[in-house]
Amino acid sequence: MKNDLIKITAITPSLRIGDPAYNAKQMSMLAKEHGDAGLIVFPELGISGYTCADLFQSTLLLQECEKGLGMLAKELASLDATVVVGLPVRKGNKLYNCAAVISNGQVKGLVPKSNIPTYSEFYEGRWFASGKDIRSSMVRLLEQDIPFGTGLLFEDVDSTAILGIEICEDLWVPDKPSSHACLAGANIIANLSASDEIIGKQDFRRMMVCQQAAACYCAYVYVSSATNESSTDLVFSGHTVIAENGTQLADSIFPQDNAATSALVDLGKIACNRIRQSTFLDAPEGYQRIPVKMPACGGNEATCEELKQVLDNNDYYIARYPFVPADEEKRAIRCKQILQIQANGLATRVRHTGIKNLIVGISGGLDSTLALIVCNEARKIVPGIRIIGYTMPSRGNTTSLTYDNAIDLMKSLHVEAREVPIEKGVASHLEDIGHGGVYKGEGDTTYENAQARMRTYILMDVANMENGLVVGTGDLSELALGWCTYNGDHMSMYGVNASVPKTLVKYICETYAYTCGDNTLRKTLLSIVDTPISPELTPSKDGQIAQKTEEKIGKYDLNDFFLFYAVRYAFAPAKIISFAMRAYPELDKGFVKDALKRFYKRFFSQQFKRSCLPDGPKVGSVSLSPRGDWRMPSDATCALWLQDIENA
């Protein structure tokens, strides 16, 4: 399969100000030590040193910088990587602060700094001219004509990496060169910087790098001068930040001498974000693409095992629960925010319709529990909301555990609780259609679905009787897998959980338990969280739940993992397998492949259920609403995806 993971390494070398030969040797040595990277970036004016001041006007220094660059190119000829270094370059009667891009033993291009700071402690305008208006020119250096200008991009067509350059101050201005470079196709931006350290500045840098990586849907590597540049009034920290699509991947500040900071960036995620974002504008004119070598980590093609090995070797973090923040504090905040979105969506529907009676079926399971919590939160927003909860047990199927939890939950939340046993109605209906009225064993979907439809039938009629709205309980994971009864539990008047995956439903309920301030409610909620997931549509066994959902459709955490990468980033199945093997090292490849096949078969075959979903609030980046994020033909074949799994 195509490998689109690129390793980026930013290095803060120990340099000598005004000693190009020494500095070039240092950078050559360090680049070779980190030759497994596809891109290596050094700080601003690294060959000369950033703080040379009026020494920049020395002809001798400029000549030695040119020699140092030539030596670097020659020394790195055997390196399978692109290396970016900084140096002063004279062109005509002006001096420019430049980034030199080295690949295949050649200087492929020189990009001048556009924005020259001459304020506060910065005085670059004394020595350097702005290259902003030079799009694509040539400069004579190392006895050859080298492309020169701000309109240069550096491309490896095999790995799809496209590098754009900006230098320090270029990030701090409103009209950033990287914005234009990314619109022209750059998916990686390297910023060679020399930013001195003052209180609060490091946090501001991190924020700017991450924001620009988010706005441009790119990988952004920022590397600043190390402490060796500290001189007179300024202290430099060697601050390095690598970000991707707004997420910080790596960060280092005040490192030891000759420190390297690395991260894998996923060009596939970047490409997916750009394709789906229709407001990502067309490419501006005036950019030249120059071929370079910037290979994917481990090779541009890789098997599942090889890609998994790359992930392991680079300690690439992949969350087992991509919808759920790992940090407990962040998770609590996320859960609170989701509840707020759900409750406000429901409150708006109530205000618009003028119907304040909310009808909810309560099973004692996770989904209906969350739906009831949402109704309770909406009641805080819209005074006068009346919640009517219905438990609809089926004798012999519903266990005392779930029944008691349903009753206790409604009581703790001060809900108007009603009970309608359904076994007689279901049996009568099944007799009427010639089924026989009793469970016929494994595969008797008529018996199972009759109960789900009976419950929805009751709720809908109650809504008519009470002038109410039926609040749906089904979640995102069930919709993805089609684990819902058509025109049964998949239907409502407003589905509050429609874009909340099962793994997150559990944590929202758990978080609510610990923050509600009611010990009785807390005990009930935690009991529900610990109850095996089941629709309880088949006879129980010795009073215990016999029908366990995850035994039929696989573990929800793994299915949610598949859902996230299949829908959010449109990964090919083979790549999902590699990521799953990294996130779930205890699972072998065969198990993951079988689980992924089952996921795709269900995902494709059950689209017809998603095509007629009721309204519901979008709460995250993955939604399957046919009116919003996901439009898919109900009769599409999954053969292509299954074949990719077979070949993996």
C-alpha positions in Angstrom: 0.0 0.0 0.0 0.9 3.7 -0.3 2.9 4.9 2.7 2.2 8.6 3.3 3.9 8.9 6.7 6.9 11.4 6.5 9.4 11.7 9.3 10.4 15.3 10.0 13.4 16.1 12.2 14.2 19.6 13.5 17.8 20.0 14.8 19.2 22.8 17.0 23.0 22.4 16.5 25.6 23.8 18.8 27.1 26.6 16.6 29.8 29.2 16.6 28.8 32.7 15.6 30.8 33.8 12.5 32.3 30.3 11.9 30.6 28.9 8.7 33.1 26.0 8.3 32.5 24.7 11.9 28.8 25.2 11.6 28.5 23.4 8.3 30.5 20.4 9.7 28.2 20.3 12.7 25.1 20.3 10.6 26.5 17.7 8.2 27.3 15.4 11.1 23.9 15.8 12.7 22.0 15.4 9.4 23.8 12.1 8.8 22.9 10.9 12.3 19.3 11.5 11.6 19.3 10.3 8.0 16.1 8.2 8.5 14.1 11.4 8.3 12.5 12.5 5.0 13.0 16.2 5.9 15.6 17.7 8.2 15.4 21.4 9.2 18.0 23.6 10.9 17.5 27.2 12.4 17.6 30.5 10.7 21.0 31.7 9.4 22.6 28.5 10.9 25.6 28.5 8.6 26.8 32.0 9.7 25.0 32.3 13.0 21.9 34.6 13.4 23.6 37.3 15.7 26.5 38.3 13.4 25.1 41.8 13.1 27.4 44.1 11.0 29.6 41.1 10.3 27.0 40.1 7.7 28.5 42.8 5.5 31.9 41.1 5.6 32.8 39.7 2.2 34.9 37.1 3.9 32.0 35.8 5.9 29.7 35.7 2.9 32.3 33.7 0.9 32.8 31.2 3.7 29.0 30.8 4.1 28.9 29.9 0.4 31.7 27.4 0.9 30.0 25.9 3.9 26.8 25.4 1.9 28.8 23.7 -0.9 30.4 21.5 1.6 27.1 20.5 3.1 25.6 19.7 -0.3 28.6 17.5 -1.1 28.6 15.8 2.3 24.9 15.0 2.2 24.8 13.6 -1.4 24.2 10.1 -0.2 21.4 11.1 2.2 17.8 10.0 1.3 16.4 13.3 2.7 15.9 16.9 2.0 17.8 19.2 4.3 17.0 22.9 4.9 19.7 25.3 6.2 19.9 29.1 6.6 22.5 31.5 5.4 23.0 35.0 4.1 23.0 35.3 0.3 24.1 38.2 -1.9 22.1 38.9 -5.0 23.0 42.0 -7.0 23.4 44.9 -4.6 21.3 43.4 -1.8 21.8 40.8 0.9 19.0 38.3 1.7 18.3 36.1 4.7 17.7 32.8 3.0 16.8 29.1 3.4 18.7 26.8 1.2 17.1 23.5 0.3 19.5 20.6 -0.3 18.7 17.3 -1.9 20.6 14.7 -3.9 23.8 16.5 -3.2 22.6 19.7 -4.8 21.3 23.1 -3.6 17.8 22.9 -5.2 16.7 26.4 -4.4 17.1 29.4 -2.2 14.0 31.1 -0.5 14.5 34.6 0.9 12.8 35.9 3.9 9.8 38.1 3.0 9.2 40.1 6.2 12.2 41.8 7.8 11.7 42.8 11.4 13.2 46.1 12.4 11.6 46.8 15.8 12.3 46.3 19.5 15.3 44.0 19.7 15.3 43.2 16.0 17.3 45.2 13.5 17.4 43.0 10.4 16.6 45.9 8.1 20.1 47.2 8.6 21.5 44.2 6.8 18.8 42.3 4.8 16.4 43.2 2.1 12.9 41.6 1.8 12.5 39.0 -0.9 8.7 39.3 -0.9 8.5 40.6 -4.5 11.0 38.1 -5.9 8.8 35.1 -7.0 11.1 33.1 -9.2 14.5 34.2 -10.2 18.0 32.8 -10.3 21.1 33.6 -8.3 24.7 32.7 -9.1 26.1 30.6 -6.3 28.6 27.7 -6.1 29.5 28.3 -9.8 25.9 27.5 -10.9 22.6 29.3 -11.3 20.2 28.3 -8.5 16.5 29.0 -8.4 15.8 32.0 -6.0 12.5 33.4 -4.8 9.5 33.1 -2.6 7.6 31.2 -5.2 9.5 28.0 -4.9 8.0 24.7 -3.7 10.0 21.5 -3.3 8.2 18.3 -4.3 8.8 14.5 -4.0 6.2 13.1 -6.5 6.6 9.6 -5.1 5.8 10.4 -1.4 3.5 13.4 -2.4 5.4 15.6 0.1 5.5 19.2 -1.1 7.6 21.6 1.0 7.1 25.3 1.4 9.4 27.7 3.3 9.0 30.7 5.5 11.5 32.3 7.8 10.8 33.4 11.4 9.0 36.8 11.1 7.0 35.4 8.1 4.9 33.5 10.7 4.2 36.6 12.8 2.5 38.7 10.2 -1.1 38.7 9.0 -0.3 37.8 5.4 1.8 34.7 5.9 3.8 33.3 3.0 2.9 29.8 4.1 -0.8 30.5 3.5 -0.1 31.1 -0.2 2.3 28.2 -0.4 -0.2 25.8 1.0 -2.9 27.0 -1.5 -0.3 26.3 -4.2 0.0 22.8 -2.9 2.6 22.7 -0.1 1.6 20.2 2.6 4.7 20.7 4.8 5.9 24.1 5.9 9.4 24.5 7.3 10.1 27.7 9.4 13.8 28.5 10.1 13.7 30.8 13.0 15.8 32.8 15.5 13.3 33.9 18.1 14.7 35.1 21.4 13.1 34.1 24.6 11.0 36.3 26.8 8.2 35.6 29.3 5.1 34.2 27.6 6.6 34.0 24.1 7.0 30.2 24.0 3.2 29.7 24.5 2.5 32.3 21.8 4.8 30.5 19.4 3.1 27.1 20.0 -0.3 28.7 19.5 0.8 30.4 16.2 2.3 27.2 14.8 -0.7 25.1 15.6 -3.1 27.7 14.3 -1.3 28.0 11.0 -1.1 24.2 10.7 -4.9 24.1 11.3 -5.8 26.9 9.0 -3.6 25.6 6.1 -4.3 21.8 6.7 -0.6 21.1 6.7 2.4 19.9 8.7 4.4 22.7 10.2 7.9 22.4 11.6 9.3 25.4 13.5 13.0 25.4 14.7 14.7 28.3 16.4 18.3 29.1 17.2 19.8 27.4 20.2 21.4 28.9 23.3 24.7 29.3 21.6 23.3 32.3 19.8 22.6 34.0 23.1 24.7 37.2 23.1 24.6 40.7 24.6 20.9 41.4 25.5 19.2 38.3 24.0 18.8 34.7 25.1 17.7 32.0 22.6 16.0 28.8 23.6 16.2 26.4 20.6 12.4 26.2 20.7 11.1 23.5 18.3 7.5 22.8 17.5 6.1 20.3 15.0 2.3 20.4 14.4 -0.1 18.7 12.0 -3.6 20.0 11.2 -3.6 22.0 14.3 -2.4 19.3 16.6 1.0 19.6 18.3 3.1 16.5 17.6 6.4 17.5 19.3 7.8 20.3 21.3 11.2 21.1 22.7 12.7 24.1 24.4 16.1 24.8 26.0 17.4 21.4 24.8 20.8 20.0 25.3 23.5 20.8 22.6 22.8 19.3 19.2 19.3 18.3 20.1 16.9 16.7 17.5 13.1 16.7 17.7 11.3 14.3 15.4 7.7 13.5 14.5 5.8 11.4 11.9 3.4 13.5 9.9 0.5 11.9 8.0 0.1 13.3 4.5 -3.0 11.2 4.1 -4.8 13.1 6.8 -3.7 16.4 5.3 -4.9 15.4 1.8 -8.3 14.2 3.2 -8.9 17.5 5.1 -8.1 19.5 2.0 -10.3 17.5 -0.3 -13.4 17.7 2.0 -12.9 21.4 2.8 -14.6 23.0 -0.2 -13.4 26.5 0.9 -9.8 25.5 0.5 -9.1 27.8 -2.4 -7.6 27.0 -5.8 -3.9 27.3 -6.2 -2.4 30.8 -6.7 -0.3 31.4 -9.8 3.5 32.0 -9.9 4.8 28.9 -8.0 7.5 26.7 -9.4 7.8 23.1 -8.2 11.4 21.7 -7.9 12.0 18.0 -7.6 13.6 16.8 -4.4 14.0 13.5 -2.5 11.7 13.5 0.6 10.7 9.8 1.0 8.1 8.3 3.4 9.5 6.8 6.5 10.3 3.2 5.7 9.7 3.6 2.0 6.9 5.0 -0.2 5.3 1.5 -0.4 4.8 -0.7 2.6 2.9 -3.8 3.8 0.7 -3.6 6.8 3.4 -5.2 8.9 6.1 -2.8 7.6 3.9 0.3 8.2 3.1 -1.0 11.7 6.8 -1.4 12.3 7.4 2.2 11.3 4.7 3.3 13.7 6.3 1.2 16.5 9.9 2.4 15.8 8.8 6.0 15.9 6.6 5.5 19.0 3.7 7.0 17.0 0.7 7.5 19.3 -2.6 6.1 18.2 -5.5 6.3 20.6 -7.5 3.1 21.1 -10.5 5.4 21.6 -10.1 8.2 19.0 -13.4 9.8 19.9 -12.5 9.9 23.6 -9.8 12.2 25.0 -7.3 10.2 27.0 -6.7 13.0 29.6 -9.3 12.7 32.3 -9.7 16.5 32.7 -10.0 17.1 28.9 -12.5 14.1 28.8 -14.7 15.7 31.4 -14.7 19.0 29.6 -15.5 17.2 26.3 -18.4 15.3 27.9 -19.8 18.5 29.3 -19.6 20.3 26.0 -21.3 17.5 24.2 -24.2 17.5 26.7 -24.5 21.2 26.2 -24.7 20.8 22.4 -27.3 18.0 22.7 -29.4 19.8 25.3 -29.4 23.1 23.4 -30.4 21.3 20.2 -33.3 19.7 21.9 -34.3 22.9 23.6 -34.4 24.7 20.3 -36.7 22.0 18.9 -39.0 22.4 21.9 -39.1 26.2 21.5 -39.7 26.0 17.8 -42.6 23.5 18.0 -44.0 24.8 21.3 -44.2 21.2 22.4 -42.8 20.8 25.9 -43.7 17.1 26.6 -40.7 14.9 25.9 -41.4 11.2 25.5 -38.5 8.8 26.1 -38.2 5.0 26.2 -36.0 4.0 29.1 -34.4 0.5 28.8 -31.8 0.7 31.5 -29.1 0.8 28.8 -26.5 3.4 28.0 -28.2 5.1 25.1 -31.6 5.7 26.6 -29.8 6.9 29.8 -27.9 9.5 27.9 -31.0 10.6 26.1 -32.8 11.0 29.4 -29.9 13.0 30.8 -30.1 15.3 27.7 -33.8 15.8 28.3 -33.0 16.7 31.9 -30.4 19.2 30.8 -32.8 20.7 28.3 -35.3 21.1 31.1 -32.9 23.5 32.8 -32.8 25.6 29.6 -36.5 25.7 28.8 -38.7 26.0 31.9 -41.8 23.9 31.8 -40.4 20.9 29.9 -42.2 17.8 31.1 -40.4 14.5 30.7 -42.4 11.3 30.5 -40.3 8.2 30.7 -41.6 4.8 29.5 -40.1 1.5 30.5 -41.5 -1.2 28.3 -40.3 -4.6 29.7 -40.8 -7.9 27.8 -41.3 -10.7 30.3 -38.6 -13.3 30.0 -36.4 -11.0 28.0 -35.9 -8.0 30.1 -33.7 -8.7 33.2 -34.3 -7.3 36.6 -31.0 -5.5 36.5 -31.9 -3.3 33.5 -35.5 -2.9 34.7 -34.5 -1.8 38.1 -31.9 0.6 36.7 -34.5 2.1 34.4 -36.9 2.7 37.3 -34.2 4.0 39.6 -32.9 6.4 36.9 -36.3 7.9 36.2 -36.9 8.3 39.9 -33.6 10.0 40.5 -34.1 12.4 37.7 -37.7 13.2 38.8 -39.2 12.0 35.6 -42.8 11.0 35.2 -42.4 7.3 35.0 -44.8 5.0 33.2 -44.7 1.3 32.4 -46.2 -0.7 29.6 -45.3 -4.4 29.4 -45.1 -5.4 25.8 -45.0 -9.2 25.8 -48.8 -9.7 25.2 -49.0 -7.1 22.4 -45.9 -8.6 20.7 -47.2 -12.2 21.0 -50.6 -11.2 19.7 -49.0 -9.4 16.7 -46.8 -12.3 16.0 -49.7 -14.7 16.1 -51.7 -12.4 13.7 -48.9 -12.5 11.1 -48.5 -16.3 11.4 -45.2 -16.3 13.2 -46.3 -18.2 16.3 -45.5 -15.7 19.0 -42.5 -17.5 20.6 -38.8 -17.1 20.0 -37.6 -19.7 17.5 -33.9 -19.4 18.3 -30.9 -17.8 16.7 -31.7 -15.7 13.7 -35.3 -15.1 14.5 -35.2 -11.4 13.6 -39.0 -11.2 13.3 -39.3 -12.0 17.0 -36.6 -9.5 17.9 -37.7 -6.6 15.7 -41.3 -7.0 16.6 -40.4 -5.9 20.1 -38.4 -2.9 18.9 -41.2 -1.8 16.6 -43.8 -2.3 19.3 -41.9 0.0 21.7 -41.6 2.7 19.0 -45.3 2.2 18.2 -46.2 2.8 21.8 -44.0 5.9 22.1 -45.3 7.5 18.9 -48.9 7.0 20.0 -48.2 8.3 23.5 -46.7 11.4 21.8 -49.9 12.0 20.0 -51.9 11.4 23.1 -49.8 13.7 25.2 -48.9 16.3 22.5 -45.3 15.3 22.9 -42.1 14.7 21.0 -40.4 11.3 21.0 -36.7 11.7 21.8 -34.6 9.2 20.0 -31.9 7.2 21.8 -29.8 5.5 19.0 -26.1 6.4 18.8 -23.6 7.0 16.0 -22.0 3.5 16.3 -25.4 1.8 16.0 -26.1 3.8 12.9 -22.8 3.0 11.4 -23.3 -0.7 11.8 -27.1 -0.7 11.2 -27.6 -2.2 14.7 -31.1 -0.8 14.9 -34.5 -1.9 13.8 -35.8 -0.1 10.7 -38.9 1.9 11.7 -38.3 0.7 15.2 -35.7 2.2 17.5 -34.0 4.0 14.6 -37.0 6.3 14.3 -38.0 9.3 16.5 -38.9 13.0 16.3 -35.4 14.2 17.3 -32.4 11.9 17.8 -30.2 13.5 20.5 -27.5 10.8 20.3 -27.2 10.4 16.6 -23.6 11.7 16.3 -22.3 10.4 19.6 -20.3 7.1 19.3 -20.9 4.3 21.8 -17.5 4.6 23.4 -18.2 8.3 24.2 -21.8 7.6 25.4 -20.3 5.5 28.1 -17.9 8.2 29.3 -20.6 10.9 29.2 -22.8 8.9 31.4 -19.8 8.1 33.7 -18.7 11.7 33.9 -22.3 12.8 34.7 -22.4 10.2 37.5 -19.3 11.7 39.2 -20.5 15.4 38.7 -24.2 15.2 39.3 -23.9 15.6 43.1 -26.6 12.9 43.8 -25.2 9.7 45.3 -28.3 7.6 44.4 -28.2 8.8 40.8 -24.5 8.2 40.7 -24.9 4.6 41.9 -27.5 3.9 39.2 -25.5 5.5 36.4 -22.4 3.5 37.3 -24.4 0.3 37.4 -25.7 1.1 33.9 -22.2 1.9 32.7 -21.1 -1.6 33.9 -24.0 -3.5 32.4 -23.2 -5.5 29.2 -24.6 -3.8 26.1 -27.7 -5.6 24.9 -31.0 -4.9 23.2 -32.6 -7.7 25.3 -34.7 -8.9 22.5 -34.2 -12.6 23.1 -35.0 -14.6 26.3 -32.6 -14.1 29.2 -30.7 -17.0 30.7 -31.3 -17.6 34.4 -32.3 -14.0 34.8 -29.1 -12.8 33.2 -28.5 -11.0 29.9 -28.1 -13.6 27.2 -28.0 -11.4 24.1 -24.8 -9.4 24.2 -24.4 -7.0 21.3 -20.6 -7.2 21.1 -20.7 -10.9 20.6 -22.7 -10.3 17.4 -21.1 -7.2 15.8 -17.7 -7.1 17.5 -16.4 -4.8 20.3 -17.7 -1.3 20.0 -14.3 0.2 20.8 -12.8 -1.5 17.7 -15.8 -0.6 15.5 -15.6 3.0 16.6 -11.8 2.9 15.8 -12.7 1.7 12.3 -15.5 4.2 11.9 -13.2 7.1 12.9 -10.5 6.4 10.3 -12.8 5.2 7.6 -15.1 8.3 7.7 -13.0 11.1 9.3 -9.8 10.5 7.2 -11.0 8.2 4.5 -8.1 5.8 5.1 -7.8 2.7 2.9 -8.6 -0.5 4.8 -5.0 -1.6 4.7 -3.8 1.5 6.5 -6.6 1.1 9.1 -5.3 -2.4 9.7 -1.8 -1.1 10.4 -3.1 1.6 12.7 -5.3 -0.9 14.6 -2.4 -3.3 15.0 -0.5 -0.4 16.6 -3.3 0.7 18.8 -4.3 -2.9 19.8 -1.0 -4.8 20.0 -2.7 -7.7 21.6 -4.8 -8.4 18.5 -3.3 -10.3 15.6 -3.6 -9.2 12.0 -6.1 -12.0 11.1 -8.5 -10.9 13.9 -8.3 -7.2 12.8 -8.9 -8.1 9.2 -12.0 -10.2 10.0 -13.4 -7.5 12.3 -12.8 -4.8 9.6 -14.5 -7.0 7.0 -17.5 -7.3 9.2 -17.5 -3.5 9.8 -17.4 -2.7 6.1 -20.1 -5.2 5.2 -22.5 -3.8 7.7 -21.5 -0.2 7.0 -22.3 -0.5 3.3 -25.4 -2.7 3.5 -27.1 -0.6 6.2 -26.9 2.8 4.5 -30.6 2.7 3.7 -31.3 3.1 7.4 -29.2 6.2 7.6 -30.8 7.7 4.5 -34.0 8.5 6.4 -32.7 9.5 9.8 -34.6 12.0 12.0 -33.0 15.3 12.9 -30.3 15.3 15.5 -27.5 17.5 16.7 -24.0 17.2 15.2 -21.5 17.1 18.1 -18.2 16.0 16.6 -16.2 15.8 13.4 -17.8 12.4 12.4 -21.5 12.4 11.6 -23.6 10.2 9.4 -26.5 12.5 8.8 -27.7 12.2 5.2 -28.4 16.0 5.3 -24.9 16.9 6.5 -21.6 15.0 6.6 -22.4 11.7 4.9 -24.1 11.2 1.6 -23.8 7.7 0.2 -25.8 5.6 -2.2 -27.7 2.8 -0.3 -26.8 0.3 -3.0 -23.0 1.0 -3.2 -20.9 -2.2 -3.2 -18.1 -2.7 -0.7 -16.2 -5.1 -3.0 -13.3 -2.7 -3.5 -12.8 -2.2 0.2 -13.1 -5.9 1.0 -10.5 -6.7 -1.7 -8.1 -4.2 -0.1 -8.5 -6.1 3.2 -7.9 -9.4 1.5 -4.7 -8.1 -0.2 -3.4 -6.5 3.0 
